[in-house]
Amino acid sequence: MGAASPIRKKPFAPWKAEFRIAAVYWMIGAACFTAALLWCVRDRSLASELTAEGAVLPVLFGFLRSESASRRKYGDLTEKKWVARFRAAAPPDWNVEDDVRVEHLGNVDLVVTFPNGRRCPIEIKSWRSTGYRLRFNRALRQVRRQRDALLAQNGVLWLPERKSGTPATGATSSWCRATSII
């Protein structure tokens, strides 16, 4: 059984779908709210007022989706910035690939192939701390899946935006603030 094959397709941009879903929620909310207001004008009753208030919920869901999409987009911008810095700092004999799509896995932020042929996936997160344990463990599982799919010996979870002095779990490096090397 060989390594999962990397595939290059369209850019990995999951926030675009979230923005579209938010827009759908906003449109549904606006339509429901307009209909409920017209009902309130024609027949003011408790039922019509409750319907108008309930019509605000899709708009709220739309705002929650757009906030999530904004966070993901910020993560992508952070990733691009640090990929460029990593490429500039990496020795010339390292082969550095970014945004590598792996079948049945998704996108791997960086894959470094060393001169001896060994590969190492690097997952970049834009987090400022590792305080939320569940999120951190989910990211570690993601790196382990990437490592296994690429038949690599190690994987790195890199938090380049982590504030100095923030406690980290696992091995850390002061140069790159890699939070965990698996």
N, C-alpha and C positions, 0 to 999 in steps of 0.2 A: 504494500500500500504506500503510494508516494505522497508527497506534499500536495496540499490543495493548490490548484493552479490559480495564480493571480490573473485577474481579468481587468482590462481598462475599458470603462464605458463612460457614460455621462458623469459629470462631477457629482460627488456625494453631497447633497444639500437637503437633508430631511426637514429643515425648518420651512421650506417652501410649501410643502403639503400642509404643515400646521397653520401657516398664514392663510392658505386657501380655506381650510376648515373654519378658521376664525371668521373669515369673510362670510361664509355660508351661515354661521350662527348669527352674525350681525344682520344679515338680510332677513333671515327667518324671524329674528326678534323684532326688527323694524316692521315687518309685515304684520306680525301678530299684535304688536303694540298699536299700530295704526287701526287695525280692525277692532281691537278692544276699545280704543278711544271713541271710534265712531259708534260702537254699541253703547258706550257710556253716555254719549251725547243724546242718542235716540231714546235710551231707556236706562235712566240712572237707578241702578239697584246694587245690592251687595254682590251679586254674582258678576255683574259687569265690571265692578271696581276690582274685585279679586282677580278676574281674568286679565285686566289691564296691568295689575301689579305682577302677576305671574308671567306676563309677556316679556318682562324685563330679564328673566332668567337666561334666555338664549344670548342676550347681549353680554351678560356677565360671563357666561361660558366662553364667548368669543374673546373677551379680554383675557381670560385665563390662558386660552390657547395662544394668543398673540404674545403674551409674556413668556411662555415656554419657548416659542419660536425665536424670540429675541435673544434669550439666553443661549440657545443652540447656535444662533448666528454669531454671537459674540465668541463662543467657543471656537468656531471655525476661523474667525479672524485671528484669534490668539494662536491657534494652531499654525496658520500660514506664517505668522510673524516668527514663531520659534523654529519652524522647519527651515526657514531661510537662514536663521542664525546658526542652526545646527549644521546645515550644509557648508556654511562659511568656516566653521570651526573644525569640521571633520577632516582627517588626513586625506590626501588625494587618492590613496590606494583603497579607501573604503567606497563601496558602491551604495549610495543612499537613494532610495526610492521613497517618494511620498504619495499619500493618498492611494494606496494599493488596495484594489477591490479583490476580495477572496470569496470564491463561490461558497454559499451557505454560511457566510460569516459576516460579510459587510466590508467596511473600510478599515484598513490598518493605516494609522497616521504616518508612521515611518517604518521602513524595513531596511536595516543596515546589513550588507553582505561584506564580511571581512575578507582579507586576501586569502585566508586559508579555507574559504568556502562556507564558513559558519554564518548563519543568519540570526538576526535579533530584531524582533518587532518592538517598536516603541509607541506606546499610547500616550498622547498628550492631552492633559485636562487643564481647563482654564480656571480651576478652583483656586481660591485664595487660602484655603485650609483643608485639612483632612478630618475635621471634627465630626462629620456625620458618618458614623461607622458603617451603616447599611450601604450608603452610596460608595464608600471607599471599597468595601468588600465586593460590590458589584463590578467595580472597575478592575479589581484584581482578577476576578473570574474572567472578565473580558480579555485581559492580557494573557491569561493561561490558555484560553481558547485560541487566541492568535498564535501563541507559541506552539501549541500542539498542531494546529493546522499547517503551519509553515515548517514543521519538524525542526524547530529551533531548540537550543539548549536553554536559553534564557529569554526573558522578556522584561521590558522596563515600563513602569508606570511613572511618567514624568509630569511633575506639577511645576512648571517654570514660573508661574505667577504666585506661587505660595509665598506668603509673607515670612520674612526671616523671624525666627523665634517661635513660629507656629509648630506645635508638636507634630511629628511625623511618625508613622508606623513603618517599621522595617528599616532596611539599609538606606542611608541618605548620602548624597554626595554634595559638597558645598558648591562645586562648580555649576552643576545643572539642577540641583535640588531634586534629583530623582528620588521619589518617595519610596518606591519599592522595586527591587530587582528580584525577579522570580527565577 
